[in-house]
Amino acid sequence: MTHRPIRVLTGITTSGTPHLGNYVGAVRPAIAASRAADTESFYFLADLHSLIKAQDPARTQRSTLEIAATWLAAGLDPSKVWFYRQSDVPETTELMWLLTCVAGKGILNRAHAYKAAVDKNRAEGEDDDAGVTAGLFMYPVLMAADILIFNADRVPVGRDQIQHIEMARDFAQRFNHVYGRDWFTLPEAAIDENVATLPGLDGRKMSKSYDNTIPLFVPPAQLKKLVFSILTDSRMPGEAKSTEGSALFQLYQAFATPDETAGFAAAFADGIGWGDAKQQLFDVVEREIAPMRDRYETLIARPGDIEDILRDGGQRLRERYAIPLLRELRDAVGLRNLGSAASLPSDAPASAKAAPPMFKQYREADGKFYFKLVDGDRVLMQSSAFDAPRDAGQTIARLRRGELALADAPATFGVGVDVATVQAALDALAAADAEKAAS
């Protein structure tokens, strides 16, 4: 089977103006990760998602422009990654409907955002669904479509988003099971424990919700004014100051070198004055932001160029991945050309091409995760228990790539495995994958 790079997908909701916290926590690490070898990176502006929370057309348009310009100014190279706007790939919403038809409503009822809205309504004595749109309720299905349409392997998310990746896996598994083939890769959540969360002007997490942000590309004079407004304590120059819990220190650390950070910590211990400390913070932030600000302002002044970049990325993605996949999926679910000779009636003869063997991954009542390899109604291999879905998924992937010796089956995959039969099934599955990749 032809090896393909690992696909990593990141979505950026187009709501609001990017600030320093967005840059340090998401933009900077994602761009660094995009340069990794053997990785195919997808970055999209989630403008459809933004409509769930905001119905301000001018703001949606402006935010899309600002966020696209921010990523480009920060160093994202559209010639080396996929950079596109969600709404420019209409196959995503078509896939959303196909997934909606296999998604369990009970699972959607448990989505964090929906449950939070219901809990809030109950606390206020309102009807459970007061003010809840279908868009909010169906958000996880659209997110699953974003991921599955390109068969992404990994999706970098915060811990609060892990549930959405698990739901995408569930919808993919259900579709694969109903339509008899591994149409979708089961994505994994990629959690970076080292991603920095920057404090805002008041010491709380930098967030538009708290109105405590420092916009990323404000002019230098305004940046300096904001930095000098950061909340500090009343200790005077000459008094030792603690770096623990200091918003000023945490911000400095996010932009300085390790040696500079060590020197700044020593200055805190020596009683640096807050004015001097804020000036040093401004200097290190401006050092990194200034070159990007120049590129950003050039980009913002030419919105047509950004439009061309996004449309080009979306069109190329459609032609390479989205359109061919949806053509196959329409055929798989029966949305077929009635005049095509390839269309088979429900009582098609046994000589019709049989579906290849497939893996099915699931969770049992014991809380453990399992998989089995089936050929039609016949179970060829039943796995032992795994503590996490990721472990089961990785084992399946290694089996499909031929990286696990079937002689280890009793220990790894459970007992009663007919090695020759299973190997023949894996070979058939690999052949089907290769045929799909070549089509």
TORKOL-4160 file (C-alpha; in steps of 0.2 Angstrom, whole numbers, padded with zeros to 4 digits, m for minus):
439
<pt num="1" X="0000" Y="0000" Z="0000"/>
<pt num="2" X="0006" Y="0017" Z="m0005"/>
<pt num="3" X="0012" Y="0027" Z="0011"/>
<pt num="4" X="0005" Y="0044" Z="0013"/>
<pt num="5" X="0010" Y="0058" Z="0024"/>
<pt num="6" X="0001" Y="0061" Z="0041"/>
<pt num="7" X="m0013" Y="0073" Z="0038"/>
<pt num="8" X="m0015" Y="0087" Z="0052"/>
<pt num="9" X="m0030" Y="0098" Z="0051"/>
<pt num="10" X="m0033" Y="0115" Z="0061"/>
<pt num="11" X="m0049" Y="0125" Z="0060"/>
<pt num="12" X="m0049" Y="0144" Z="0065"/>
<pt num="13" X="m0066" Y="0151" Z="0069"/>
<pt num="14" X="m0068" Y="0168" Z="0060"/>
<pt num="15" X="m0074" Y="0178" Z="0075"/>
<pt num="16" X="m0066" Y="0193" Z="0082"/>
<pt num="17" X="m0049" Y="0201" Z="0080"/>
<pt num="18" X="m0033" Y="0190" Z="0083"/>
<pt num="19" X="m0024" Y="0195" Z="0099"/>
<pt num="20" X="m0007" Y="0190" Z="0107"/>
<pt num="21" X="m0015" Y="0175" Z="0116"/>
<pt num="22" X="m0021" Y="0168" Z="0099"/>
<pt num="23" X="m0004" Y="0170" Z="0092"/>
<pt num="24" X="0006" Y="0162" Z="0106"/>
<pt num="25" X="m0007" Y="0148" Z="0109"/>
<pt num="26" X="m0012" Y="0143" Z="0092"/>
<pt num="27" X="m0004" Y="0152" Z="0077"/>
<pt num="28" X="0014" Y="0151" Z="0081"/>
<pt num="29" X="0015" Y="0133" Z="0086"/>
<pt num="30" X="0003" Y="0128" Z="0072"/>
<pt num="31" X="0015" Y="0136" Z="0059"/>
<pt num="32" X="0030" Y="0128" Z="0067"/>
<pt num="33" X="0021" Y="0111" Z="0066"/>
<pt num="34" X="0017" Y="0114" Z="0048"/>
<pt num="35" X="0035" Y="0113" Z="0043"/>
<pt num="36" X="0037" Y="0095" Z="0050"/>
<pt num="37" X="0043" Y="0082" Z="0038"/>
<pt num="38" X="0030" Y="0069" Z="0032"/>
<pt num="39" X="0015" Y="0080" Z="0036"/>
<pt num="40" X="0001" Y="0086" Z="0025"/>
<pt num="41" X="m0006" Y="0101" Z="0034"/>
<pt num="42" X="m0024" Y="0108" Z="0032"/>
<pt num="43" X="m0028" Y="0126" Z="0039"/>
<pt num="44" X="m0045" Y="0132" Z="0036"/>
<pt num="45" X="m0055" Y="0148" Z="0041"/>
<pt num="46" X="m0071" Y="0141" Z="0049"/>
<pt num="47" X="m0083" Y="0154" Z="0043"/>
<pt num="48" X="m0098" Y="0143" Z="0043"/>
<pt num="49" X="m0095" Y="0139" Z="0061"/>
<pt num="50" X="m0094" Y="0157" Z="0065"/>
<pt num="51" X="m0112" Y="0160" Z="0060"/>
<pt num="52" X="m0118" Y="0150" Z="0075"/>
<pt num="53" X="m0113" Y="0164" Z="0087"/>
<pt num="54" X="m0114" Y="0179" Z="0076"/>
<pt num="55" X="m0126" Y="0186" Z="0063"/>
<pt num="56" X="m0116" Y="0201" Z="0058"/>
<pt num="57" X="m0111" Y="0200" Z="0040"/>
<pt num="58" X="m0099" Y="0214" Z="0040"/>
<pt num="59" X="m0090" Y="0208" Z="0055"/>
<pt num="60" X="m0089" Y="0190" Z="0048"/>
<pt num="61" X="m0081" Y="0197" Z="0032"/>
<pt num="62" X="m0069" Y="0208" Z="0042"/>
<pt num="63" X="m0064" Y="0194" Z="0054"/>
<pt num="64" X="m0061" Y="0182" Z="0039"/>
<pt num="65" X="m0049" Y="0195" Z="0031"/>
<pt num="66" X="m0040" Y="0199" Z="0048"/>
<pt num="67" X="m0038" Y="0181" Z="0053"/>
<pt num="68" X="m0032" Y="0175" Z="0035"/>
<pt num="69" X="m0020" Y="0190" Z="0035"/>
<pt num="70" X="m0013" Y="0186" Z="0052"/>
<pt num="71" X="m0009" Y="0168" Z="0047"/>
<pt num="72" X="0000" Y="0173" Z="0031"/>
<pt num="73" X="0009" Y="0187" Z="0040"/>
<pt num="74" X="0015" Y="0175" Z="0054"/>
<pt num="75" X="0023" Y="0164" Z="0040"/>
<pt num="76" X="0010" Y="0151" Z="0034"/>
<pt num="77" X="0015" Y="0147" Z="0017"/>
<pt num="78" X="0000" Y="0142" Z="0005"/>
<pt num="79" X="0012" Y="0134" Z="m0007"/>
<pt num="80" X="0017" Y="0121" Z="0006"/>
<pt num="81" X="0001" Y="0118" Z="0016"/>
<pt num="82" X="m0018" Y="0118" Z="0012"/>
<pt num="83" X="m0025" Y="0135" Z="0017"/>
<pt num="84" X="m0043" Y="0138" Z="0013"/>
<pt num="85" X="m0060" Y="0145" Z="0018"/>
<pt num="86" X="m0073" Y="0132" Z="0024"/>
<pt num="87" X="m0087" Y="0139" Z="0014"/>
<pt num="88" X="m0077" Y="0137" Z="m0002"/>
<pt num="89" X="m0078" Y="0118" Z="m0001"/>
<pt num="90" X="m0097" Y="0115" Z="m0002"/>
<pt num="91" X="m0094" Y="0096" Z="m0002"/>
<pt num="92" X="m0091" Y="0099" Z="0017"/>
<pt num="93" X="m0110" Y="0103" Z="0020"/>
<pt num="94" X="m0115" Y="0089" Z="0008"/>
<pt num="95" X="m0105" Y="0077" Z="0019"/>
<pt num="96" X="m0112" Y="0084" Z="0034"/>
<pt num="97" X="m0129" Y="0079" Z="0029"/>
<pt num="98" X="m0123" Y="0061" Z="0025"/>
<pt num="99" X="m0116" Y="0060" Z="0042"/>
<pt num="100" X="m0132" Y="0068" Z="0050"/>
<pt num="101" X="m0141" Y="0053" Z="0043"/>
<pt num="102" X="m0130" Y="0041" Z="0054"/>
<pt num="103" X="m0127" Y="0052" Z="0069"/>
<pt num="104" X="m0136" Y="0047" Z="0085"/>
<pt num="105" X="m0146" Y="0061" Z="0092"/>
<pt num="106" X="m0142" Y="0054" Z="0110"/>
<pt num="107" X="m0124" Y="0058" Z="0106"/>
<pt num="108" X="m0128" Y="0076" Z="0101"/>
<pt num="109" X="m0138" Y="0078" Z="0116"/>
<pt num="110" X="m0122" Y="0076" Z="0126"/>
<pt num="111" X="m0112" Y="0089" Z="0117"/>
<pt num="112" X="m0104" Y="0101" Z="0129"/>
<pt num="113" X="m0110" Y="0117" Z="0121"/>
<pt num="114" X="m0128" Y="0111" Z="0119"/>
<pt num="115" X="m0128" Y="0104" Z="0137"/>
<pt num="116" X="m0122" Y="0121" Z="0144"/>
<pt num="117" X="m0136" Y="0130" Z="0135"/>
<pt num="118" X="m0149" Y="0118" Z="0142"/>
<pt num="119" X="m0141" Y="0120" Z="0159"/>
<pt num="120" X="m0142" Y="0138" Z="0158"/>
<pt num="121" X="m0160" Y="0138" Z="0153"/>
<pt num="122" X="m0165" Y="0127" Z="0167"/>
<pt num="123" X="m0156" Y="0138" Z="0179"/>
<pt num="124" X="m0166" Y="0153" Z="0173"/>
<pt num="125" X="m0182" Y="0144" Z="0173"/>
<pt num="126" X="m0183" Y="0143" Z="0154"/>
<pt num="127" X="m0188" Y="0129" Z="0142"/>
<pt num="128" X="m0173" Y="0118" Z="0139"/>
<pt num="129" X="m0171" Y="0123" Z="0121"/>
<pt num="130" X="m0175" Y="0142" Z="0123"/>
<pt num="131" X="m0163" Y="0152" Z="0111"/>
<pt num="132" X="m0155" Y="0136" Z="0105"/>
<pt num="133" X="m0153" Y="0135" Z="0086"/>
<pt num="134" X="m0151" Y="0119" Z="0076"/>
<pt num="135" X="m0134" Y="0126" Z="0071"/>
<pt num="136" X="m0128" Y="0125" Z="0089"/>
<pt num="137" X="m0135" Y="0108" Z="0091"/>
<pt num="138" X="m0128" Y="0101" Z="0074"/>
<pt num="139" X="m0111" Y="0110" Z="0077"/>
<pt num="140" X="m0102" Y="0093" Z="0081"/>
<pt num="141" X="m0108" Y="0085" Z="0064"/>
<pt num="142" X="m0101" Y="0100" Z="0054"/>
<pt num="143" X="m0085" Y="0099" Z="0063"/>
<pt num="144" X="m0084" Y="0080" Z="0059"/>
<pt num="145" X="m0087" Y="0084" Z="0041"/>
<pt num="146" X="m0073" Y="0096" Z="0041"/>
<pt num="147" X="m0061" Y="0083" Z="0048"/>
<pt num="148" X="m0068" Y="0067" Z="0038"/>
<pt num="149" X="m0069" Y="0075" Z="0021"/>
<pt num="150" X="m0050" Y="0075" Z="0020"/>
<pt num="151" X="m0048" Y="0060" Z="0031"/>
<pt num="152" X="m0037" Y="0069" Z="0043"/>
<pt num="153" X="m0026" Y="0058" Z="0055"/>
<pt num="154" X="m0024" Y="0071" Z="0069"/>
<pt num="155" X="m0033" Y="0087" Z="0075"/>
<pt num="156" X="m0024" Y="0098" Z="0087"/>
<pt num="157" X="m0037" Y="0104" Z="0100"/>
<pt num="158" X="m0038" Y="0109" Z="0118"/>
<pt num="159" X="m0045" Y="0097" Z="0131"/>
<pt num="160" X="m0062" Y="0105" Z="0129"/>
<pt num="161" X="m0063" Y="0100" Z="0111"/>
<pt num="162" X="m0059" Y="0081" Z="0114"/>
<pt num="163" X="m0077" Y="0076" Z="0114"/>
<pt num="164" X="m0079" Y="0083" Z="0096"/>
<pt num="165" X="m0065" Y="0072" Z="0090"/>
<pt num="166" X="m0073" Y="0057" Z="0099"/>
<pt num="167" X="m0090" Y="0061" Z="0090"/>
<pt num="168" X="m0082" Y="0063" Z="0073"/>
<pt num="169" X="m0074" Y="0045" Z="0076"/>
<pt num="170" X="m0091" Y="0038" Z="0081"/>
<pt num="171" X="m0100" Y="0046" Z="0066"/>
<pt num="172" X="m0086" Y="0039" Z="0054"/>
<pt num="173" X="m0087" Y="0022" Z="0062"/>
<pt num="174" X="m0106" Y="0021" Z="0060"/>
<pt num="175" X="m0105" Y="0027" Z="0042"/>
<pt num="176" X="m0091" Y="0014" Z="0038"/>
<pt num="177" X="m0102" Y="0000" Z="0046"/>
<pt num="178" X="m0118" Y="0005" Z="0038"/>
<pt num="179" X="m0110" Y="0006" Z="0020"/>
<pt num="180" X="m0098" Y="m0008" Z="0022"/>
<pt num="181" X="m0081" Y="m0001" Z="0019"/>
<pt num="182" X="m0068" Y="0010" Z="0028"/>
<pt num="183" X="m0073" Y="0026" Z="0020"/>
<pt num="184" X="m0066" Y="0037" Z="0033"/>
<pt num="185" X="m0050" Y="0037" Z="0044"/>
<pt num="186" X="m0054" Y="0038" Z="0062"/>
<pt num="187" X="m0046" Y="0054" Z="0068"/>
<pt num="188" X="m0036" Y="0057" Z="0084"/>
<pt num="189" X="m0036" Y="0072" Z="0095"/>
<pt num="190" X="m0018" Y="0079" Z="0097"/>
<pt num="191" X="m0016" Y="0088" Z="0114"/>
<pt num="192" X="m0001" Y="0099" Z="0116"/>
<pt num="193" X="0001" Y="0100" Z="0135"/>
<pt num="194" X="0015" Y="0114" Z="0132"/>
<pt num="195" X="0004" Y="0126" Z="0123"/>
<pt num="196" X="0004" Y="0143" Z="0132"/>
<pt num="197" X="m0011" Y="0151" Z="0139"/>
<pt num="198" X="m0007" Y="0170" Z="0140"/>
<pt num="199" X="m0014" Y="0181" Z="0154"/>
<pt num="200" X="m0023" Y="0197" Z="0149"/>
<pt num="201" X="m0022" Y="0214" Z="0155"/>
<pt num="202" X="m0031" Y="0210" Z="0171"/>
<pt num="203" X="m0022" Y="0194" Z="0175"/>
<pt num="204" X="m0036" Y="0182" Z="0169"/>
<pt num="205" X="m0034" Y="0172" Z="0153"/>
<pt num="206" X="m0033" Y="0183" Z="0138"/>
<pt num="207" X="m0050" Y="0182" Z="0130"/>
<pt num="208" X="m0062" Y="0193" Z="0121"/>
<pt num="209" X="m0075" Y="0187" Z="0133"/>
<pt num="210" X="m0066" Y="0196" Z="0147"/>
<pt num="211" X="m0062" Y="0212" Z="0137"/>
<pt num="212" X="m0044" Y="0210" Z="0142"/>
<pt num="213" X="m0035" Y="0207" Z="0126"/>
<pt num="214" X="m0020" Y="0215" Z="0117"/>
<pt num="215" X="m0024" Y="0215" Z="0099"/>
<pt num="216" X="m0010" Y="0207" Z="0089"/>
<pt num="217" X="m0006" Y="0220" Z="0076"/>
<pt num="218" X="m0011" Y="0237" Z="0084"/>
<pt num="219" X="0001" Y="0251" Z="0081"/>
<pt num="220" X="0017" Y="0252" Z="0092"/>
<pt num="221" X="0011" Y="0267" Z="0102"/>
<pt num="222" X="m0005" Y="0258" Z="0106"/>
<pt num="223" X="0004" Y="0242" Z="0110"/>
<pt num="224" X="0015" Y="0251" Z="0122"/>
<pt num="225" X="0000" Y="0259" Z="0130"/>
<pt num="226" X="m0009" Y="0242" Z="0133"/>
<pt num="227" X="0007" Y="0234" Z="0140"/>
<pt num="228" X="0009" Y="0248" Z="0152"/>
<pt num="229" X="m0009" Y="0246" Z="0158"/>
<pt num="230" X="m0006" Y="0228" Z="0163"/>
<pt num="231" X="m0012" Y="0225" Z="0181"/>
<pt num="232" X="0003" Y="0224" Z="0194"/>
<pt num="233" X="0004" Y="0225" Z="0213"/>
<pt num="234" X="0009" Y="0240" Z="0223"/>
<pt num="235" X="0027" Y="0235" Z="0227"/>
<pt num="236" X="0039" Y="0249" Z="0224"/>
<pt num="237" X="0056" Y="0250" Z="0215"/>
<pt num="238" X="0069" Y="0241" Z="0225"/>
<pt num="239" X="0056" Y="0229" Z="0233"/>
<pt num="240" X="0058" Y="0210" Z="0227"/>
<pt num="241" X="0044" Y="0205" Z="0216"/>
<pt num="242" X="0038" Y="0187" Z="0213"/>
<pt num="243" X="0037" Y="0180" Z="0196"/>
<pt num="244" X="0024" Y="0167" Z="0202"/>
<pt num="245" X="0007" Y="0172" Z="0195"/>
<pt num="246" X="0014" Y="0188" Z="0187"/>
<pt num="247" X="0005" Y="0192" Z="0171"/>
<pt num="248" X="0019" Y="0203" Z="0166"/>
<pt num="249" X="0032" Y="0189" Z="0168"/>
<pt num="250" X="0021" Y="0176" Z="0159"/>
<pt num="251" X="0019" Y="0188" Z="0144"/>
<pt num="252" X="0038" Y="0191" Z="0144"/>
<pt num="253" X="0042" Y="0173" Z="0145"/>
<pt num="254" X="0031" Y="0169" Z="0129"/>
<pt num="255" X="0042" Y="0181" Z="0118"/>
<pt num="256" X="0059" Y="0181" Z="0126"/>
<pt num="257" X="0074" Y="0169" Z="0125"/>
<pt num="258" X="0078" Y="0157" Z="0139"/>
<pt num="259" X="0093" Y="0168" Z="0144"/>
<pt num="260" X="0082" Y="0184" Z="0143"/>
<pt num="261" X="0069" Y="0176" Z="0154"/>
<pt num="262" X="0082" Y="0171" Z="0167"/>
<pt num="263" X="0088" Y="0189" Z="0167"/>
<pt num="264" X="0071" Y="0195" Z="0169"/>
<pt num="265" X="0067" Y="0184" Z="0184"/>
<pt num="266" X="0083" Y="0190" Z="0192"/>
<pt num="267" X="0078" Y="0208" Z="0189"/>
<pt num="268" X="0061" Y="0204" Z="0198"/>
<pt num="269" X="0071" Y="0197" Z="0213"/>
<pt num="270" X="0082" Y="0213" Z="0213"/>
<pt num="271" X="0067" Y="0224" Z="0214"/>
<pt num="272" X="0065" Y="0231" Z="0196"/>
<pt num="273" X="0052" Y="0245" Z="0195"/>
<pt num="274" X="0036" Y="0240" Z="0186"/>
<pt num="275" X="0038" Y="0254" Z="0173"/>
<pt num="276" X="0055" Y="0247" Z="0168"/>
<pt num="277" X="0048" Y="0229" Z="0168"/>
<pt num="278" X="0034" Y="0235" Z="0156"/>
<pt num="279" X="0046" Y="0243" Z="0145"/>
<pt num="280" X="0056" Y="0227" Z="0143"/>
<pt num="281" X="0041" Y="0218" Z="0140"/>
<pt num="282" X="0036" Y="0230" Z="0126"/>
<pt num="283" X="0053" Y="0228" Z="0118"/>
<pt num="284" X="0053" Y="0209" Z="0117"/>
<pt num="285" X="0035" Y="0209" Z="0110"/>
<pt num="286" X="0038" Y="0223" Z="0098"/>
<pt num="287" X="0054" Y="0214" Z="0092"/>
<pt num="288" X="0044" Y="0199" Z="0086"/>
<pt num="289" X="0028" Y="0207" Z="0081"/>
<pt num="290" X="0035" Y="0222" Z="0071"/>
<pt num="291" X="0040" Y="0212" Z="0055"/>
<pt num="292" X="0024" Y="0203" Z="0055"/>
<pt num="293" X="0014" Y="0219" Z="0057"/>
<pt num="294" X="0022" Y="0226" Z="0041"/>
<pt num="295" X="0017" Y="0211" Z="0032"/>
<pt num="296" X="0000" Y="0211" Z="0039"/>
<pt num="297" X="m0003" Y="0229" Z="0034"/>
<pt num="298" X="0003" Y="0225" Z="0017"/>
<pt num="299" X="m0009" Y="0210" Z="0016"/>
<pt num="300" X="m0024" Y="0219" Z="0023"/>
<pt num="301" X="m0022" Y="0233" Z="0010"/>
<pt num="302" X="m0024" Y="0220" Z="m0004"/>
<pt num="303" X="m0039" Y="0210" Z="0001"/>
<pt num="304" X="m0041" Y="0204" Z="m0017"/>
<pt num="305" X="m0024" Y="0195" Z="m0015"/>
<pt num="306" X="m0030" Y="0186" Z="0000"/>
<pt num="307" X="m0047" Y="0181" Z="m0008"/>
<pt num="308" X="m0037" Y="0173" Z="m0023"/>
<pt num="309" X="m0026" Y="0163" Z="m0011"/>
<pt num="310" X="m0041" Y="0156" Z="m0001"/>
<pt num="311" X="m0051" Y="0152" Z="m0017"/>
<pt num="312" X="m0036" Y="0144" Z="m0025"/>
<pt num="313" X="m0033" Y="0133" Z="m0010"/>
<pt num="314" X="m0052" Y="0128" Z="m0009"/>
<pt num="315" X="m0053" Y="0124" Z="m0028"/>
<pt num="316" X="m0037" Y="0114" Z="m0028"/>
<pt num="317" X="m0043" Y="0104" Z="m0012"/>
<pt num="318" X="m0060" Y="0101" Z="m0020"/>
<pt num="319" X="m0052" Y="0094" Z="m0036"/>
<pt num="320" X="m0040" Y="0083" Z="m0027"/>
<pt num="321" X="m0050" Y="0077" Z="m0012"/>
<pt num="322" X="m0067" Y="0083" Z="m0009"/>
<pt num="323" X="m0076" Y="0081" Z="m0026"/>
<pt num="324" X="m0069" Y="0063" Z="m0029"/>
<pt num="325" X="m0073" Y="0058" Z="m0011"/>
<pt num="326" X="m0091" Y="0064" Z="m0013"/>
<pt num="327" X="m0093" Y="0056" Z="m0029"/>
<pt num="328" X="m0089" Y="0039" Z="m0021"/>
<pt num="329" X="m0100" Y="0043" Z="m0006"/>
<pt num="330" X="m0115" Y="0047" Z="m0016"/>
<pt num="331" X="m0113" Y="0030" Z="m0025"/>
<pt num="332" X="m0110" Y="0021" Z="m0009"/>
<pt num="333" X="m0127" Y="0028" Z="m0001"/>
<pt num="334" X="m0137" Y="0025" Z="m0017"/>
<pt num="335" X="m0138" Y="0043" Z="m0024"/>
<pt num="336" X="m0133" Y="0036" Z="m0041"/>
<pt num="337" X="m0136" Y="0039" Z="m0060"/>
<pt num="338" X="m0151" Y="0028" Z="m0064"/>
<pt num="339" X="m0145" Y="0026" Z="m0082"/>
<pt num="340" X="m0128" Y="0019" Z="m0077"/>
<pt num="341" X="m0124" Y="0001" Z="m0080"/>
<pt num="342" X="m0115" Y="0001" Z="m0064"/>
<pt num="343" X="m0131" Y="0003" Z="m0054"/>
<pt num="344" X="m0136" Y="m0013" Z="m0047"/>
<pt num="345" X="m0154" Y="m0018" Z="m0041"/>
<pt num="346" X="m0156" Y="m0024" Z="m0023"/>
<pt num="347" X="m0157" Y="m0042" Z="m0029"/>
<pt num="348" X="m0140" Y="m0041" Z="m0038"/>
<pt num="349" X="m0133" Y="m0058" Z="m0042"/>
<pt num="350" X="m0119" Y="m0065" Z="m0031"/>
<pt num="351" X="m0107" Y="m0062" Z="m0045"/>
<pt num="352" X="m0107" Y="m0043" Z="m0041"/>
<pt num="353" X="m0091" Y="m0037" Z="m0033"/>
<pt num="354" X="m0090" Y="m0041" Z="m0015"/>
<pt num="355" X="m0086" Y="m0028" Z="m0002"/>
<pt num="356" X="m0069" Y="m0030" Z="0005"/>
<pt num="357" X="m0066" Y="m0035" Z="0023"/>
<pt num="358" X="m0067" Y="m0021" Z="0036"/>
<pt num="359" X="m0062" Y="m0016" Z="0054"/>
<pt num="360" X="m0075" Y="m0011" Z="0066"/>
<pt num="361" X="m0070" Y="m0002" Z="0082"/>
<pt num="362" X="m0081" Y="0000" Z="0097"/>
<pt num="363" X="m0083" Y="0002" Z="0115"/>
<pt num="364" X="m0091" Y="m0011" Z="0127"/>
<pt num="365" X="m0100" Y="m0009" Z="0143"/>
<pt num="366" X="m0084" Y="m0012" Z="0153"/>
<pt num="367" X="m0078" Y="0005" Z="0147"/>
<pt num="368" X="m0064" Y="m0003" Z="0136"/>
<pt num="369" X="m0061" Y="m0002" Z="0118"/>
<pt num="370" X="m0061" Y="m0016" Z="0105"/>
<pt num="371" X="m0060" Y="m0019" Z="0087"/>
<pt num="372" X="m0064" Y="m0034" Z="0075"/>
<pt num="373" X="m0060" Y="m0039" Z="0058"/>
<pt num="374" X="m0075" Y="m0045" Z="0048"/>
<pt num="375" X="m0078" Y="m0051" Z="0031"/>
<pt num="376" X="m0097" Y="m0049" Z="0028"/>
<pt num="377" X="m0105" Y="m0058" Z="0043"/>
<pt num="378" X="m0090" Y="m0068" Z="0048"/>
<pt num="379" X="m0079" Y="m0062" Z="0062"/>
<pt num="380" X="m0061" Y="m0066" Z="0057"/>
<pt num="381" X="m0052" Y="m0058" Z="0072"/>
<pt num="382" X="m0058" Y="m0051" Z="0088"/>
<pt num="383" X="m0046" Y="m0040" Z="0098"/>
<pt num="384" X="m0042" Y="m0040" Z="0116"/>
<pt num="385" X="m0046" Y="m0024" Z="0127"/>
<pt num="386" X="m0038" Y="m0007" Z="0125"/>
<pt num="387" X="m0039" Y="0007" Z="0138"/>
<pt num="388" X="m0041" Y="0021" Z="0125"/>
<pt num="389" X="m0048" Y="0022" Z="0107"/>
<pt num="390" X="m0032" Y="0029" Z="0101"/>
<pt num="391" X="m0023" Y="0013" Z="0105"/>
<pt num="392" X="m0035" Y="0003" Z="0096"/>
<pt num="393" X="m0035" Y="0014" Z="0081"/>
<pt num="394" X="m0016" Y="0014" Z="0080"/>
<pt num="395" X="m0016" Y="m0005" Z="0081"/>
<pt num="396" X="m0028" Y="m0006" Z="0067"/>
<pt num="397" X="m0017" Y="0006" Z="0057"/>
<pt num="398" X="m0001" Y="m0004" Z="0060"/>
<pt num="399" X="m0011" Y="m0020" Z="0055"/>
<pt num="400" X="m0016" Y="m0012" Z="0039"/>
<pt num="401" X="0002" Y="m0007" Z="0035"/>
<pt num="402" X="0009" Y="m0024" Z="0039"/>
<pt num="403" X="0019" Y="m0018" Z="0054"/>
<pt num="404" X="0012" Y="m0031" Z="0066"/>
<pt num="405" X="0017" Y="m0049" Z="0065"/>
<pt num="406" X="0001" Y="m0060" Z="0065"/>
<pt num="407" X="0011" Y="m0073" Z="0075"/>
<pt num="408" X="0008" Y="m0062" Z="0090"/>
<pt num="409" X="m0011" Y="m0063" Z="0088"/>
<pt num="410" X="m0015" Y="m0072" Z="0104"/>
<pt num="411" X="m0006" Y="m0059" Z="0115"/>
<pt num="412" X="m0011" Y="m0044" Z="0105"/>
<pt num="413" X="m0027" Y="m0047" Z="0096"/>
<pt num="414" X="m0036" Y="m0061" Z="0106"/>
<pt num="415" X="m0037" Y="m0080" Z="0104"/>
<pt num="416" X="m0043" Y="m0091" Z="0090"/>
<pt num="417" X="m0035" Y="m0082" Z="0076"/>
<pt num="418" X="m0033" Y="m0091" Z="0059"/>
<pt num="419" X="m0017" Y="m0082" Z="0054"/>
<pt num="420" X="m0018" Y="m0087" Z="0036"/>
<pt num="421" X="m0036" Y="m0082" Z="0034"/>
<pt num="422" X="m0033" Y="m0065" Z="0043"/>
<pt num="423" X="m0018" Y="m0062" Z="0032"/>
<pt num="424" X="m0028" Y="m0065" Z="0016"/>
<pt num="425" X="m0041" Y="m0053" Z="0022"/>
<pt num="426" X="m0028" Y="m0040" Z="0026"/>
<pt num="427" X="m0021" Y="m0042" Z="0009"/>
<pt num="428" X="m0038" Y="m0040" Z="0001"/>
<pt num="429" X="m0041" Y="m0024" Z="0012"/>
<pt num="430" X="m0024" Y="m0017" Z="0006"/>
<pt num="431" X="m0028" Y="m0021" Z="m0012"/>
<pt num="432" X="m0045" Y="m0011" Z="m0010"/>
<pt num="433" X="m0036" Y="0003" Z="m0002"/>
<pt num="434" X="m0023" Y="0004" Z="m0016"/>
<pt num="435" X="m0037" Y="0003" Z="m0029"/>
<pt num="436" X="m0046" Y="0018" Z="m0020"/>
<pt num="437" X="m0030" Y="0028" Z="m0019"/>
<pt num="438" X="m0027" Y="0026" Z="m0037"/>
<pt num="439" X="m0044" Y="0030" Z="m0043"/>
